[in-house]
Amino acid sequence: MANQIIVIECGICLNPLDAEETITLSCGHTWHLQCIQQQLENAQPSKSKRLVFTGCTCPICRKVCDHPKLENLTRRTDILRTQVDSIIV
């Protein structure tokens, strides 16, 4: 049986998870809602900065952030990711 790691602090701000509202992504990792929202806002595409798809993923496992509370922050990047994937495949 593998050792299971129990995260008791937010991997983004390093504060305890019980200090603020949290969100658990579909991958199972838990973050402060405000921290993951800020990460996704910083990853939003714009003409003045490079598009970085990794900003739209879970900082632990790199699966795309998937949660109804984050949909407005991931939708634009998801569309662009699909377009880029279709070009490079």
TATAWO-V635442 format. One record per helix or strand of 3 or more residues. SS is the DSSP state (alpha for helix, beta for strand). FROM is the first residue (numbers start at 1). TO is the last residue. Records with the same first field share a line. If there is no record, write none. Layout:
# TATAWO-V635442
SS = FROM-TO ; FROM-TO
This chain:
# TATAWO-V635442
alpha = 17-19 ; 33-42 ; 53-56 ; 68-88
beta = 22-24 ; 30-32
